[in-house]
Amino acid sequence: MKRASHVAQLVASVTTLAPRYRGLAALAGAALVALLSPGSEYLASGLAAPAHSVESRRHGDDGRQGSVWVVNRDLGELTVFDARSGRVAARVPVGAGAHDICISEQSDQADIAAETIDLVTTVDTRTLAIDSIAVGPLPHHVEPSRDGRSVYVSLASHTPSAGSAQFAVIDTATHAVEYVTSSSNPAARVHAVYPTRDGQTVFAAHDTGDEVTAIDTPTRTLDFRVGPILRAEEAVGTRSGTFLWVSSRGDGSVKRIKVGRNAITGSVAVGAQPESVMLTPSERTLVVSMRGTPAALAFVDTATLTLEQTVPIGGAGTFGDLAVMTPDGQYVYATFDATATGTGGVAVVHVPTRTVVATWPYPGTGRPHGIWYSSRKARF
């Protein structure tokens, strides 16, 4: 509690200046309340809260302002939900096999992998205007760069002429497409890619080939590979770049890779078919979406390498799909389905308490799959 006492002393000092600097004491007091609020992982970890967290608390937000964008792989459509109420703001056709979605906030562009027709559909997040980019074969998962200038697209089937696994890089300004080799294994298939915060490296998880590779972004060359990781699905890195977490769908675990040593240094069994992996801002908790049945999320303690809890999110007969975490780490939005002929939905899970606080049925049959959270409200 040293940090708390220091902040309290600072507030007391600032309060004495209130007659001369009106409002300063109130601001400091608000900062103290935020730091000492129950469940504040920033106080516990000694980390400064990200700017978006401070902003959301300042306005009394619980992390659910904005919109949630979901694609349905069977209906080939995009549905936009209000992040707080679950109200459907829009439904837009985006192409057969709409599998995954990401949003580059800087470019006001959503990118959707329509894998059945080898297209990436772009949607203007302000107007819902649609364009399409030929990308293939089988565009699968999509991820934006931190600066919003690029979108990385995994290709679930490698280009025959290249003779190796590849991912595509789309320039969000020009829509130009570049193909980059992700593995030297001719039998490999890249399932998902993860660009680092500094933009210098892209990690590619291969669910065929059972490996994770690192590609140097400026030179487009392979740096290293780590395996075997059975059906490596998705990856997420720590802010420092020291560790990489990877879901291993083939053996029901998540692996911790030490970057630099380029070796697996930890493994946690989490259950049937793990896929999406998300770190809270403190990096003390890893949340994992489970593709098995019933749909569920797993919570992993990254310090002790233990499975803390598994939370069902969809009920009997449902299957898990993908998930996304709000930037402040307070909520996870996760899709689930009831097969192609049933009705799936979105579960809203409060991360600190591990509770499902809302469930939104998808407005139609089919499998809702890819999902993204935008801090901007839908104003269509």
Secondary structure, DSSP 8 states (H G I E B T S, - for coil): -HHHHHHHHHHHHHHTTTTTSTTHHHHHHHHHHHHHSTT-HHHHHT----HHHHHHHHTT--S--SEEEEEETTTTEEEEEETTT--EEEEEE--TTEEEEEEEGGGTEEEEEEGGGTEEEEEETTT--EEEEE--SSEEEEEE-TTSSEEEEEESS--TTTTS-EEEEEETTT--EEEEE--S-TT-EEEEEEE-TTSSEEEEEEEETTEEEEEETTTTEEEEEE---TTEEEEEE-TTSSEEEEEETTTTEEEEEETTTTEEEEEEE--S-EEEEEE-TTSSEEEEEE-SSS-EEEEEETTTTEEEEEEE-S-TT-EEEEEEE-TTSSEEEEEEES-TTSB-EEEEEETTTTEEEEEEE-SSSB-EEEEEEESS----
